[in-house]
């Protein structure tokens, strides 16, 4: 078994593709490839972009002098596949089929596994995805909503939540499966997960804007008032969804999704901005408290991560409400490229076996 592995990671976004090359967990090269509206306008759907994006990636790697023959594996960002337990999955035909048809929706991340497979196949090496947003390890009791027609879903920032949980476990000199953590990812969307011994047994559906309100999402709303708004004939279904996801939260109140802008408003004496920003911290703390109940108070650490975790004031507001539960650890930002490489590395080193994707059951 070689002492080192070279891994290409690919993370497609709506108008960009992030790529990186790692030697084990050390980044040798990292770049964000921007795709202009003019370049993308000719494609009927996101999935039609895969050949174009693959060629841009290969051209960039060639220009950087990256020898692809030295690659051990290619790891792509997982897309909107069937619900699955967390882990590293080898890209197989069933996964490719579900990514191409957009099983749970069309999203740029669906391209990750397809492009990884296309490149890996050329060099006869494995292609993987790691902890996609559809990771589902929820207990049955957590799925009950109170309305039989609606079941609670697990869709969240699984890649970053699990990566920082593993990092925290390592810092605490144990393995992820040894601990109970509450992980709060504080980004454009906010997800708060109860991690019990390596599984996320409960989490808010951040994609649909559940849980705390965030820079771009409304969070859980008073249901009766929401129903009245839906039937007021003021808004279409699409407009209501946009108010919940995209134009909710800080954007709705303060016309910005940038926490740094909000901090400037507060420093300039804007009391309304301060109240709204504190309310977001308050709701995050409430969600952490509910996860503590899920874990029956047995919480080894609370972990704050994501871009907003760089804000010491916001972090301080959350800490003062939850530090009675457990120690609060802060891992700001979200290093998705490293998380993808680490997932591939765990399989290449034999620490984990790759999982098999089976699709909907």
C-alpha positions in Angstrom: 0.0 0.0 0.0 1.5 3.4 -0.9 2.4 5.8 1.8 0.7 8.7 0.0 -2.4 9.1 -2.2 -3.1 11.8 -4.7 -6.8 12.8 -4.9 -8.6 15.2 -7.2 -11.7 16.7 -5.6 -14.6 18.4 -7.6 -17.3 20.6 -6.1 -19.7 22.1 -8.7 -21.8 25.1 -7.8 -24.4 27.0 -9.8 -21.9 29.3 -11.6 -18.6 27.9 -10.6 -16.7 24.6 -10.1 -14.2 24.3 -7.3 -11.3 21.8 -7.9 -8.4 20.8 -5.8 -5.6 18.2 -5.8 -4.4 16.7 -2.5 -1.5 14.6 -1.5 -3.2 12.8 1.4 -4.8 15.7 3.3 -2.3 18.4 2.0 -3.6 20.6 -0.8 -1.2 20.8 -3.7 -3.5 23.0 -5.9 -6.9 24.6 -5.4 -8.9 26.8 -7.8 -12.4 28.1 -8.3 -13.4 27.9 -12.0 -16.0 30.6 -12.8 -18.6 30.0 -15.5 -20.2 33.1 -17.0 -23.9 33.4 -17.8 -23.0 33.5 -21.5 -21.1 30.2 -21.2 -24.1 28.4 -19.4 -27.0 30.0 -21.3 -26.9 27.4 -24.1 -27.5 24.4 -21.8 -31.1 23.3 -21.4 -30.5 21.8 -18.0 -27.8 21.6 -15.4 -27.0 18.0 -16.2 -26.2 19.0 -19.8 -23.3 21.0 -18.5 -21.2 18.0 -17.4 -19.1 17.7 -20.6 -18.4 21.5 -20.7 -17.4 21.6 -17.0 -15.3 18.4 -17.3 -13.3 19.9 -20.2 -12.7 23.1 -18.3 -11.4 21.1 -15.3 -9.1 19.0 -17.5 -7.8 22.1 -19.4 -7.0 23.9 -16.1 -5.2 20.8 -14.6 -3.2 20.5 -17.8 -2.2 24.2 -17.7 -1.1 23.7 -14.1 1.1 20.8 -15.0 -0.9 18.3 -12.9 0.0 14.7 -13.9 -3.3 12.9 -13.8 -1.6 9.5 -14.2 -0.5 10.0 -10.6 -4.1 10.2 -9.2 -5.3 7.5 -6.8 -9.0 8.6 -6.9 -11.4 11.3 -7.9 -13.9 12.5 -5.3 -17.0 14.6 -6.3 -19.6 16.4 -4.3 -22.6 14.2 -3.8 -26.0 15.5 -5.2 -29.7 15.1 -4.6 -29.7 11.3 -4.5 -31.9 8.9 -2.5 -31.6 9.2 1.3 -28.5 7.3 2.5 -26.4 6.8 5.6 -23.3 9.0 5.8 -20.0 7.8 4.4 -17.9 7.5 1.3 -19.7 5.9 -1.7 -18.1 4.5 -4.8 -19.8 5.9 -7.9 -21.8 3.1 -9.6 -24.3 2.9 -12.5 -27.3 3.3 -10.2 -25.9 6.5 -8.8 -25.1 7.9 -12.2 -28.6 7.1 -13.4 -30.2 8.9 -10.4 -27.8 11.9 -10.7 -28.6 12.3 -14.4 -32.3 12.3 -13.9 -32.2 14.5 -10.8 -33.9 12.0 -8.5 -34.7 14.6 -5.8 -34.2 17.7 -8.0 -31.9 19.4 -10.4 -28.8 20.9 -8.6 -25.3 21.6 -9.7 -23.9 19.2 -7.0 -25.5 16.4 -9.1 -22.6 17.0 -11.6 -20.0 16.1 -9.0 -20.3 12.3 -9.1 -20.8 12.3 -12.9 -17.7 14.3 -13.7 -15.6 12.4 -11.1 -16.6 9.1 -12.7 -15.9 10.4 -16.3 -12.3 11.5 -15.3 -11.6 8.4 -13.1 -12.7 6.0 -15.8 -10.0 7.4 -18.1 -7.3 6.4 -15.6 -8.8 3.2 -14.3 -9.1 4.6 -10.7 -12.1 4.8 -8.4 -14.5 7.7 -8.2 -16.3 8.5 -4.9 -18.8 10.9 -3.4 -18.8 11.8 0.3 -21.6 12.7 2.7 -24.1 14.3 0.3 -26.8 16.7 1.6 -29.3 13.8 1.5 -27.5 11.9 4.3 -30.3 10.4 6.3 -29.6 8.7 9.7 -32.7 10.0 11.5 -34.4 7.8 14.0 -38.0 6.9 13.1 -39.3 9.0 16.1 -37.7 12.1 14.6 -39.6 11.7 11.3 -43.1 12.0 12.8 -44.3 15.6 12.0 -47.8 15.6 13.6 -49.5 15.4 10.2 -49.5 12.0 8.6 -49.3 13.4 5.1 -46.0 15.1 5.9 -42.8 13.3 7.1 -39.8 15.2 8.4 -36.7 14.9 6.1 -33.0 14.9 6.7 -31.4 17.4 4.2 -28.6 19.4 5.7 -24.9 20.4 5.5 -23.8 16.8 6.0 -20.3 17.1 4.4 -19.2 19.9 6.7 -21.1 18.8 9.8 -19.5 15.3 9.7 -16.1 16.6 8.8 -15.9 19.0 11.8 -17.4 16.4 14.1 -14.5 14.1 13.1 -12.0 16.9 13.6 -13.4 17.6 17.0 -13.3 13.9 17.9 -9.7 13.8 16.9 -8.9 16.9 18.9 -10.6 15.2 21.9 -8.4 12.2 21.2 -11.1 9.8 20.2 -13.1 8.8 17.2 -16.3 10.2 15.8 -18.2 7.1 17.0 -17.1 7.7 20.6 -18.9 11.0 21.1 -22.3 12.7 21.3 -22.0 16.1 19.6 -24.4 18.9 18.6 -23.2 20.5 15.4 -24.5 23.9 14.2 -23.5 24.9 10.6 -24.0 28.6 10.4 -24.0 29.7 6.7 -26.5 31.0 4.2 -28.7 28.2 5.6 -28.4 27.0 9.1 -28.6 23.3 10.1 -28.3 22.0 13.6 -27.7 18.2 14.0 -27.7 15.8 17.0 -24.8 13.4 16.4 -25.0 10.3 18.5 -22.0 7.9 18.3 -21.3 8.8 14.6 -24.9 9.1 13.3 -27.0 12.3 12.9 -30.1 11.0 14.6 -32.1 14.3 14.2 -31.5 17.5 12.2 -33.6 20.3 10.7 -34.3 20.3 7.0 -32.1 23.3 6.1 -32.9 23.1 2.3 -36.6 23.9 2.9 -35.7 26.6 5.5 -36.8 24.7 8.7 -35.2 25.4 12.1 -33.6 28.7 12.9 -33.9 31.6 10.5 -30.7 32.3 8.7 -29.1 34.9 6.3 -31.4 33.6 3.4 -34.1 31.4 5.0 -37.1 32.2 7.1 -36.8 29.3 9.5 -39.8 27.6 11.1 -42.8 29.9 10.9 -46.1 30.3 12.8 -48.1 27.7 10.8 -51.5 29.4 10.9 -50.2 32.7 9.7 -48.2 31.0 6.9 -51.4 29.2 5.7 -53.3 32.5 5.7 -50.5 34.1 3.7 -50.5 31.2 1.2 -54.3 31.7 0.6 -54.3 35.5 0.6 -54.1 35.6 -3.2 -51.1 38.0 -2.7 -48.4 35.5 -3.7 -47.9 32.6 -6.0 -46.5 29.3 -4.7 -43.1 30.1 -6.2 -43.1 33.6 -4.5 -44.0 32.0 -1.1 -41.2 29.5 -1.5 -38.8 32.3 -2.3 -39.9 34.2 0.8 -39.0 31.0 2.8 -35.7 30.1 1.0 -33.7 32.8 -0.7 -35.4 35.9 0.4 -36.1 35.0 4.1 -34.2 35.7 7.3 -31.7 38.5 7.3 -32.4 39.3 3.6 -36.1 40.0 4.4 -35.4 42.1 7.5 -32.2 43.9 6.6 -31.8 43.5 2.8 -28.4 41.7 3.1 -27.3 38.1 3.5 -23.8 39.1 4.7 -23.2 38.9 8.4 -20.4 41.3 8.1 -22.7 44.0 6.7 -25.1 43.4 9.6 -22.3 43.9 12.0 -21.4 47.2 10.4 -25.1 48.3 10.7 -24.9 47.4 14.4 -21.6 49.3 14.9 -23.3 52.3 13.3 -26.0 52.2 15.9 -28.8 50.3 14.0 -30.9 48.9 16.9 -33.2 47.0 14.6 -30.3 45.2 13.0 -29.0 44.3 16.4 -32.3 42.8 17.5 -32.7 40.7 14.3 -29.1 39.5 14.5 -29.5 38.6 18.2 -32.8 36.8 17.3 -30.9 34.6 14.9 -28.4 33.7 17.6 -31.4 33.1 20.0 -33.1 30.7 17.5 -29.8 28.8 16.9 -29.4 28.4 20.7 -33.1 27.1 21.0 -32.4 24.5 18.2 -29.2 23.4 20.1 -31.3 23.1 23.2 -33.8 20.8 21.4 -30.9 18.7 20.2 -29.7 18.4 23.8 -33.1 17.0 24.7 -32.8 14.5 21.8 -29.4 13.3 23.2 -31.0 13.2 26.8 -28.4 15.8 28.0 -25.5 13.5 27.2 -23.5 16.0 25.1 -19.7 15.8 24.9 -19.4 19.1 23.0 -21.4 21.7 21.0 -19.6 22.6 17.7 -20.2 25.8 15.8 -19.0 25.9 12.2 -19.7 27.6 8.8 -18.9 31.2 7.6 -20.9 33.0 10.4 -18.8 31.2 13.0 -16.0 33.7 12.2 -18.2 36.3 13.9 -17.1 36.3 17.6 -20.0 38.5 18.6 -22.6 36.1 17.1 -20.7 33.1 18.6 -20.7 34.8 21.9 -24.4 35.3 21.9 -25.0 31.6 21.2 -22.4 30.5 23.7 -24.0 32.4 26.6 -27.2 30.6 26.1 -25.9 27.0 25.6 -22.6 26.7 27.5 -24.5 25.3 30.5 -25.2 22.2 28.3 -21.6 21.4 27.3 -18.3 23.0 26.1 -18.6 24.9 22.9 -15.9 24.3 20.2 -15.7 26.6 17.2 -14.4 25.5 13.8 -15.2 28.5 11.5 -15.7 28.2 7.7 -16.4 25.1 5.7 -13.5 23.4 4.0 -15.5 21.2 1.7 -12.6 20.3 -0.6 -10.6 19.0 2.4 -13.6 17.1 3.6 -14.0 15.4 0.2 -10.4 14.5 0.2 -10.5 13.1 3.7 -13.5 11.0 2.8 -11.7 9.5 -0.1 -8.5 9.0 2.0 -10.4 7.0 4.6 -11.3 4.5 2.0 -7.9 4.4 0.2 -6.1 3.8 3.5 -8.5 1.0 4.5 -9.8 2.9 7.5 -13.3 2.6 6.0 -14.9 0.4 3.3 -16.6 2.2 0.5 -20.4 2.1 0.7 -22.7 0.8 -2.1 -25.4 3.2 -3.3 -28.7 1.3 -3.9 -31.1 4.2 -4.7 -34.7 4.3 -3.5 -35.9 1.2 -1.6 
